[in-house]
Amino acid sequence: MRDQNPEKLRTVKNLIIDMDGVLYCGREPLRGAKEFLSHLRRQGVPFILATNNSTLTPTQYVAKLGAMDIEVTEDRILTSGQATALYLSQVAQPAARVYAIGEAGLISALREQAFVITDEDVDFVVVGLDRELTYEKLEIATLAIRAGATFIGTNPDTTLPTEQGLVPGTGATLAALEAATGISPLTIGKPQPILLRLAMEKVGVTPEGTAIIGDRLETDVLGGKEAGLTTILVLSGISDREELATSPYQPDLVFDSIGDLHQAWRSRKGS
């Protein structure tokens, strides 16, 4: 594996781009994010922003990115909350009863699929990142899972990069519930193929010629490899060179930031 491989980069025609740790950290944009997305739009490159973070709705993500002067439209965004709700719509009975631990993005996605959000007679417990997590929420979820509700997580990320550093992610909550119930959740986000398949369907592309850009070896890179994609790691988020040196999941390309990738992308196109 080489950090920059112009020949490998030249084969990439479509992009699935993570957000946390790639385009921004918390509310701070990362170097080159705005310029790279602007360049992709000008060149007509098919791309979608696919995130394991389920906290916000696509409308809220557009607003968040806009506050950083990064322009995108809602159709360019796919969250693990949306992917989870779409998955449930395929496997659950109509109007199934769901107890959800999560924020606006997850709750909104579940309601759009006409699920009943409740804490009684629960068919599914769905867990995403919840920054207002309480013992009571864990208690309700534990009892429902023990009573037979299907346990689903939006994503397995144990941490979330912020301006202050790494903080607990969805995976930390899943671990607590797994410890309390003895039951492992089905996770929908990366590295599982569900979110990536939905992302490609949304853009209308196939794995051939498609790359994923992410900051996590165990989710973005592993998920990309499982889906048959070219994998591009940026070192601006979770995974660093020390982890990269020993990881069993080796990306096809590595860049320090999205800005460095942008420079290489322009060079390969001669633009």
ChimeraX attribute file (.defattr): number of C-alpha atoms within 10 A of each C-alpha:
attribute: neighborCount
match mode: 1-to-1
recipient: residues
	/A:1	9
	/A:2	9
	/A:3	13
	/A:4	16
	/A:5	14
	/A:6	14
	/A:7	9
	/A:8	12
	/A:9	20
	/A:10	14
	/A:11	14
	/A:12	17
	/A:13	15
	/A:14	23
	/A:15	26
	/A:16	27
	/A:17	24
	/A:18	24
	/A:19	23
	/A:20	25
	/A:21	25
	/A:22	26
	/A:23	29
	/A:24	24
	/A:25	19
	/A:26	16
	/A:27	13
	/A:28	14
	/A:29	20
	/A:30	20
	/A:31	16
	/A:32	18
	/A:33	23
	/A:34	21
	/A:35	13
	/A:36	21
	/A:37	20
	/A:38	15
	/A:39	16
	/A:40	17
	/A:41	13
	/A:42	9
	/A:43	10
	/A:44	11
	/A:45	14
	/A:46	17
	/A:47	25
	/A:48	23
	/A:49	21
	/A:50	28
	/A:51	25
	/A:52	27
	/A:53	24
	/A:54	29
	/A:55	22
	/A:56	21
	/A:57	22
	/A:58	20
	/A:59	13
	/A:60	14
	/A:61	21
	/A:62	19
	/A:63	17
	/A:64	16
	/A:65	20
	/A:66	14
	/A:67	13
	/A:68	16
	/A:69	12
	/A:70	19
	/A:71	15
	/A:72	19
	/A:73	14
	/A:74	15
	/A:75	13
	/A:76	18
	/A:77	24
	/A:78	26
	/A:79	26
	/A:80	29
	/A:81	35
	/A:82	27
	/A:83	27
	/A:84	26
	/A:85	24
	/A:86	18
	/A:87	15
	/A:88	20
	/A:89	17
	/A:90	9
	/A:91	8
	/A:92	14
	/A:93	11
	/A:94	13
	/A:95	13
	/A:96	18
	/A:97	21
	/A:98	25
	/A:99	26
	/A:100	24
	/A:101	24
	/A:102	23
	/A:103	20
	/A:104	15
	/A:105	23
	/A:106	30
	/A:107	25
	/A:108	17
	/A:109	23
	/A:110	24
	/A:111	14
	/A:112	12
	/A:113	16
	/A:114	15
	/A:115	21
	/A:116	16
	/A:117	18
	/A:118	15
	/A:119	16
	/A:120	11
	/A:121	14
	/A:122	23
	/A:123	22
	/A:124	23
	/A:125	25
	/A:126	28
	/A:127	29
	/A:128	31
	/A:129	30
	/A:130	20
	/A:131	13
	/A:132	9
	/A:133	13
	/A:134	10
	/A:135	8
	/A:136	9
	/A:137	16
	/A:138	18
	/A:139	12
	/A:140	18
	/A:141	26
	/A:142	22
	/A:143	15
	/A:144	23
	/A:145	24
	/A:146	15
	/A:147	13
	/A:148	13
	/A:149	20
	/A:150	18
	/A:151	25
	/A:152	21
	/A:153	26
	/A:154	31
	/A:155	30
	/A:156	25
	/A:157	25
	/A:158	16
	/A:159	16
	/A:160	20
	/A:161	18
	/A:162	16
	/A:163	11
	/A:164	8
	/A:165	12
	/A:166	13
	/A:167	12
	/A:168	15
	/A:169	20
	/A:170	25
	/A:171	21
	/A:172	16
	/A:173	22
	/A:174	28
	/A:175	17
	/A:176	13
	/A:177	22
	/A:178	16
	/A:179	12
	/A:180	16
	/A:181	17
	/A:182	13
	/A:183	16
	/A:184	15
	/A:185	21
	/A:186	15
	/A:187	23
	/A:188	24
	/A:189	29
	/A:190	26
	/A:191	25
	/A:192	20
	/A:193	18
	/A:194	19
	/A:195	28
	/A:196	28
	/A:197	15
	/A:198	17
	/A:199	26
	/A:200	20
	/A:201	11
	/A:202	15
	/A:203	16
	/A:204	11
	/A:205	17
	/A:206	15
	/A:207	16
	/A:208	13
	/A:209	16
	/A:210	22
	/A:211	25
	/A:212	28
	/A:213	27
	/A:214	32
	/A:215	28
	/A:216	29
	/A:217	25
	/A:218	18
	/A:219	20
	/A:220	29
	/A:221	27
	/A:222	22
	/A:223	24
	/A:224	28
	/A:225	20
	/A:226	14
	/A:227	19
	/A:228	16
	/A:229	23
	/A:230	23
	/A:231	25
	/A:232	29
	/A:233	29
	/A:234	25
	/A:235	20
	/A:236	23
	/A:237	25
	/A:238	19
	/A:239	18
	/A:240	16
	/A:241	11
	/A:242	8
	/A:243	12
	/A:244	17
	/A:245	10
	/A:246	9
	/A:247	13
	/A:248	11
	/A:249	18
	/A:250	19
	/A:251	25
	/A:252	20
	/A:253	20
	/A:254	24
	/A:255	20
	/A:256	16
	/A:257	21
	/A:258	28
	/A:259	20
	/A:260	17
	/A:261	23
	/A:262	19
	/A:263	13
	/A:264	18
	/A:265	19
	/A:266	13
	/A:267	12
	/A:268	16
	/A:269	10
	/A:270	7
	/A:271	9
